[in-house]
Amino acid sequence: MRRTKLALVACLLLICPSFAQQNPADAPASREDVEKFMAVTQKRELAVSMMATMKKQMHQMAVEQAKKNPNLPTDFAASLDRVFDDLLKNFPIDEMVEAQVPVYQKHFTHADIETLVAFYSSPTGSKYLAELPAITAESMQAMMPMVQKMMAKATDRIQEQVAQAQKAADTGSTKKPREN
């Protein structure tokens, strides 16, 4: 009986550590896992492409503003292009991509990353990555009129608030401008 108990305790001691071990697939994603994912999904290249798309959109907005406001200098759009070029030239893309590694590690397991890498390595995943810059550019273009309309409304409201505040200050009133 005593030997049976000892054998049972020995078996339990040998089995317990296996329960405590984490399944490798459930382990948090490693730095190498995330770097592999970022390489497959071309994170850096997509960031560069997105920046170029944003620059085109900003140029288009500058040209439209120049058309609407004849008081702006004739080289207004070109001068803004130079500003955007300077900003983009010094944009820390590599550091921004690197800063994302711990975020991905926090939200994905090793198995998750392996599944994502498999998907983005597949024909459909590769097509998605190839089409993403065009989809983003077309989406931004489709949304631009809505954004411009909302920005115009916001600008009008701000100008109205400023005018009310100035009027109140000029009349010596202590009333706050009304909020919409």
MARDO-409669 format. One line per field, with one value per residue: z, y, x of N, C-alpha, C in turn. Coordinates in steps of 0.05 Angstrom, whole numbers, always signed. Layout:
% residues N
n_zz <- Z	... $
n_yy <- Y	... $
n_xx <- X	... $
ca_zz <- Z	... $
ca_yy <- Y	... $
ca_xx <- X	... $
c_zz <- Z	... $
c_yy <- Y	... $
c_xx <- X	... $
END
This chain:
% residues 180
n_zz <- +0	+16	-23	-67	-57	-57	-110	-136	-118	-140	-194	-198	-186	-231	-272	-261	-274	-329	-338	-321	-359	-414	-474	-534	-578	-554	-529	-519	-576	-604	-612	-659	-685	-694	-725	-770	-788	-799	-840	-880	-888	-907	-877	-871	-924	-937	-903	-924	-974	-958	-938	-984	-1011	-976	-983	-1037	-1031	-997	-1030	-1070	-1039	-1027	-1077	-1090	-1049	-1065	-1112	-1094	-1063	-1085	-1064	-1046	-1056	-1122	-1122	-1080	-1073	-1090	-1053	-1006	-1021	-1018	-963	-945	-970	-941	-889	-896	-913	-867	-835	-784	-802	-795	-740	-722	-741	-712	-661	-659	-650	-595	-585	-621	-599	-551	-564	-596	-602	-610	-644	-669	-699	-733	-763	-787	-817	-852	-879	-904	-936	-973	-1037	-1037	-992	-1008	-1053	-1028	-999	-1042	-1067	-1028	-1023	-1068	-1056	-1008	-1026	-1063	-1028	-993	-1029	-1043	-994	-985	-1002	-962	-915	-925	-926	-873	-846	-865	-841	-788	-786	-797	-752	-711	-726	-719	-664	-647	-667	-636	-585	-590	-599	-551	-517	-536	-524	-470	-443	-400	-415	-435	-499	-538	-540	-591 $
n_yy <- -24	+24	+31	+37	+86	+119	+112	+135	+188	+202	+198	+239	+283	+283	+292	+342	+387	+387	+405	+456	+479	+523	+521	+524	+550	+584	+619	+686	+728	+729	+776	+764	+736	+778	+813	+781	+778	+833	+839	+805	+830	+877	+926	+972	+990	+998	+1041	+1081	+1085	+1102	+1152	+1178	+1179	+1211	+1258	+1270	+1279	+1323	+1360	+1365	+1387	+1436	+1460	+1465	+1501	+1545	+1557	+1573	+1616	+1674	+1710	+1684	+1669	+1655	+1612	+1580	+1525	+1499	+1516	+1493	+1440	+1436	+1441	+1395	+1356	+1364	+1351	+1297	+1275	+1274	+1241	+1193	+1135	+1082	+1081	+1086	+1040	+1002	+1016	+993	+939	+918	+927	+893	+845	+846	+838	+793	+722	+673	+633	+662	+700	+665	+646	+693	+706	+663	+673	+724	+709	+678	+672	+705	+738	+763	+790	+826	+857	+879	+909	+945	+998	+1026	+1019	+1048	+1100	+1111	+1107	+1150	+1191	+1187	+1199	+1251	+1297	+1295	+1302	+1352	+1383	+1376	+1400	+1452	+1466	+1463	+1502	+1548	+1548	+1557	+1607	+1636	+1631	+1658	+1709	+1722	+1721	+1763	+1805	+1806	+1819	+1869	+1899	+1899	+1861	+1805	+1758	+1690	+1664	+1632	+1561	+1513 $
n_xx <- +17	+38	+78	+47	+23	+68	+84	+40	+43	+93	+81	+42	+75	+108	+72	+47	+83	+78	+27	+31	+64	+65	+29	+66	+43	+6	+38	+63	+73	+138	+193	+218	+177	+140	+171	+178	+125	+117	+153	+131	+82	+99	+105	+138	+144	+90	+79	+111	+87	+35	+48	+64	+16	-15	+13	+1	-54	-55	-30	-69	-110	-86	-82	-136	-152	-122	-147	-197	-186	-165	-129	-85	-15	+12	+46	+30	+13	+59	+95	+75	+81	+137	+144	+117	+149	+197	+181	+166	+215	+244	+215	+205	+201	+222	+231	+180	+155	+185	+169	+120	+126	+125	+71	+44	+63	+37	-16	-21	-12	+40	+20	-22	+7	+35	-9	-27	+18	+18	-30	-21	+20	-4	-38	-85	-77	-29	-48	-83	-47	-19	-58	-73	-49	-72	-126	-129	-114	-156	-199	-188	-193	-247	-270	-253	-286	-326	-296	-275	-322	-339	-296	-301	-349	-334	-294	-325	-358	-320	-301	-347	-354	-307	-319	-364	-342	-305	-340	-369	-327	-314	-360	-359	-385	-395	-414	-410	-391	-441	-450	-451 $
ca_zz <- +0	+18	-49	-86	-51	-67	-140	-143	-113	-160	-220	-197	-188	-258	-289	-255	-289	-357	-338	-317	-383	-433	-502	-549	-596	-538	-518	-532	-600	-599	-629	-685	-698	-703	-747	-794	-797	-811	-866	-899	-894	-918	-860	-877	-951	-936	-890	-944	-994	-946	-936	-1011	-1017	-961	-996	-1060	-1022	-986	-1053	-1082	-1022	-1029	-1103	-1088	-1033	-1081	-1132	-1079	-1050	-1103	-1050	-1040	-1077	-1144	-1116	-1055	-1073	-1093	-1027	-988	-1030	-1007	-934	-942	-977	-919	-867	-903	-915	-839	-820	-773	-808	-783	-711	-718	-745	-689	-637	-660	-643	-569	-587	-633	-580	-530	-574	-612	-593	-630	-664	-684	-718	-753	-780	-803	-837	-872	-896	-921	-955	-992	-1060	-1030	-974	-1025	-1069	-1010	-994	-1067	-1073	-1006	-1029	-1086	-1041	-990	-1042	-1073	-1005	-984	-1050	-1040	-969	-984	-1001	-936	-896	-931	-917	-843	-838	-870	-820	-763	-788	-794	-723	-696	-733	-706	-635	-643	-671	-613	-562	-594	-595	-523	-504	-545	-510	-442	-432	-388	-424	-451	-526	-537	-552	-608 $
ca_yy <- +0	+47	+33	+47	+114	+131	+112	+154	+215	+206	+203	+266	+302	+284	+302	+370	+407	+388	+421	+484	+489	+537	+512	+543	+565	+604	+638	+712	+730	+739	+798	+752	+731	+804	+823	+765	+788	+859	+836	+794	+850	+901	+948	+996	+998	+1009	+1067	+1099	+1089	+1118	+1179	+1190	+1183	+1234	+1282	+1277	+1290	+1350	+1377	+1370	+1406	+1462	+1470	+1473	+1525	+1567	+1565	+1585	+1641	+1687	+1726	+1667	+1672	+1635	+1588	+1570	+1496	+1490	+1521	+1472	+1415	+1436	+1436	+1366	+1341	+1366	+1335	+1268	+1267	+1270	+1226	+1170	+1111	+1058	+1082	+1082	+1011	+989	+1021	+976	+911	+910	+928	+867	+824	+847	+830	+768	+700	+661	+620	+683	+711	+645	+645	+717	+704	+644	+686	+744	+695	+664	+690	+726	+757	+778	+809	+847	+875	+894	+928	+963	+1027	+1036	+1021	+1071	+1125	+1115	+1112	+1177	+1209	+1185	+1212	+1278	+1317	+1294	+1314	+1381	+1394	+1377	+1419	+1478	+1472	+1467	+1528	+1567	+1549	+1569	+1635	+1647	+1633	+1679	+1734	+1727	+1728	+1790	+1824	+1807	+1833	+1897	+1912	+1897	+1840	+1782	+1734	+1671	+1658	+1608	+1537	+1498 $
ca_xx <- +0	+56	+91	+27	+20	+92	+83	+20	+55	+114	+67	+31	+97	+118	+51	+40	+97	+68	+3	+40	+77	+48	+30	+82	+26	-7	+58	+62	+90	+165	+202	+223	+151	+129	+188	+172	+99	+120	+167	+112	+61	+112	+97	+153	+137	+63	+80	+122	+66	+14	+58	+63	-13	-22	+25	-15	-80	-49	-25	-95	-125	-73	-89	-164	-152	-111	-168	-219	-177	-147	-109	-61	+5	+9	+63	+21	+13	+87	+109	+66	+95	+164	+141	+110	+173	+216	+170	+168	+243	+254	+195	+219	+185	+234	+226	+151	+151	+198	+152	+96	+132	+113	+41	+36	+69	+17	-43	-21	+5	+57	+2	-36	+26	+39	-32	-27	+40	+9	-50	-9	+38	-22	-45	-105	-63	-10	-64	-93	-24	-12	-80	-79	-43	-92	-151	-126	-115	-183	-216	-183	-204	-276	-278	-243	-307	-339	-277	-273	-347	-339	-276	-312	-369	-319	-282	-347	-367	-299	-301	-371	-347	-288	-333	-381	-324	-295	-363	-374	-305	-316	-383	-354	-402	-381	-427	-395	-404	-459	-438	-470 $
c_zz <- +0	-9	-70	-82	-62	-97	-149	-140	-133	-187	-220	-199	-216	-277	-285	-271	-318	-359	-336	-342	-402	-461	-518	-568	-580	-526	-533	-556	-592	-617	-657	-700	-710	-727	-773	-805	-811	-838	-887	-907	-904	-903	-868	-904	-952	-923	-909	-965	-983	-944	-963	-1019	-1002	-973	-1021	-1052	-1011	-1009	-1066	-1066	-1025	-1056	-1102	-1071	-1049	-1101	-1118	-1068	-1069	-1090	-1043	-1062	-1098	-1138	-1090	-1053	-1074	-1066	-1006	-995	-1018	-977	-930	-948	-954	-896	-872	-904	-887	-822	-810	-777	-794	-753	-705	-721	-721	-664	-636	-651	-616	-569	-599	-614	-558	-539	-589	-599	-616	-652	-681	-706	-740	-773	-798	-825	-859	-891	-915	-940	-977	-1016	-1053	-1011	-990	-1042	-1052	-1005	-1019	-1073	-1052	-1011	-1047	-1072	-1022	-1004	-1052	-1051	-995	-1004	-1047	-1015	-968	-984	-975	-915	-900	-921	-887	-833	-843	-849	-794	-763	-785	-765	-706	-701	-720	-676	-630	-646	-647	-589	-565	-590	-566	-508	-511	-530	-480	-428	-421	-396	-439	-478	-524	-551	-568	-602 $
c_yy <- +25	+51	+45	+77	+130	+133	+133	+183	+221	+212	+231	+288	+305	+296	+332	+390	+408	+404	+451	+496	+501	+524	+532	+561	+588	+624	+665	+712	+741	+762	+787	+746	+757	+815	+807	+774	+815	+858	+825	+814	+876	+927	+974	+1007	+1010	+1037	+1088	+1106	+1107	+1147	+1193	+1196	+1208	+1259	+1290	+1290	+1318	+1369	+1385	+1390	+1434	+1475	+1480	+1498	+1549	+1576	+1581	+1613	+1655	+1705	+1710	+1671	+1650	+1610	+1575	+1539	+1486	+1494	+1501	+1445	+1414	+1430	+1406	+1349	+1341	+1350	+1305	+1258	+1260	+1253	+1199	+1144	+1086	+1058	+1077	+1053	+995	+993	+1004	+947	+903	+910	+902	+844	+823	+835	+804	+747	+691	+648	+640	+694	+691	+643	+670	+716	+685	+657	+706	+733	+681	+683	+712	+747	+775	+799	+832	+867	+892	+915	+949	+992	+1040	+1039	+1044	+1097	+1131	+1120	+1141	+1197	+1210	+1200	+1241	+1299	+1318	+1307	+1344	+1395	+1397	+1398	+1448	+1486	+1478	+1495	+1551	+1571	+1563	+1599	+1649	+1651	+1655	+1707	+1741	+1735	+1756	+1811	+1828	+1823	+1863	+1912	+1911	+1877	+1818	+1756	+1716	+1668	+1632	+1584	+1522	+1469 $
c_xx <- +17	+70	+71	+23	+44	+93	+63	+30	+76	+102	+55	+52	+108	+98	+46	+56	+87	+43	+10	+53	+57	+51	+46	+64	+11	+12	+56	+80	+118	+171	+207	+197	+140	+145	+183	+145	+101	+135	+148	+91	+73	+104	+112	+145	+109	+63	+91	+101	+43	+23	+57	+34	-23	-11	+9	-42	-76	-44	-51	-111	-113	-81	-118	-167	-143	-132	-190	-211	-156	-126	-83	-41	+2	+25	+55	+23	+42	+102	+100	+78	+123	+163	+136	+135	+193	+207	+173	+196	+253	+235	+208	+203	+196	+229	+197	+144	+162	+181	+127	+101	+120	+82	+31	+41	+48	-10	-44	-3	+22	+40	-13	-18	+32	+16	-33	-5	+31	-12	-37	+11	+22	-27	-65	-92	-44	-25	-74	-71	-17	-33	-84	-71	-64	-119	-151	-128	-143	-203	-213	-195	-235	-286	-271	-266	-322	-322	-276	-299	-348	-319	-286	-333	-355	-306	-302	-355	-345	-298	-324	-366	-328	-301	-350	-364	-313	-316	-369	-352	-306	-338	-380	-371	-385	-395	-408	-408	-420	-444	-459	-470 $
END
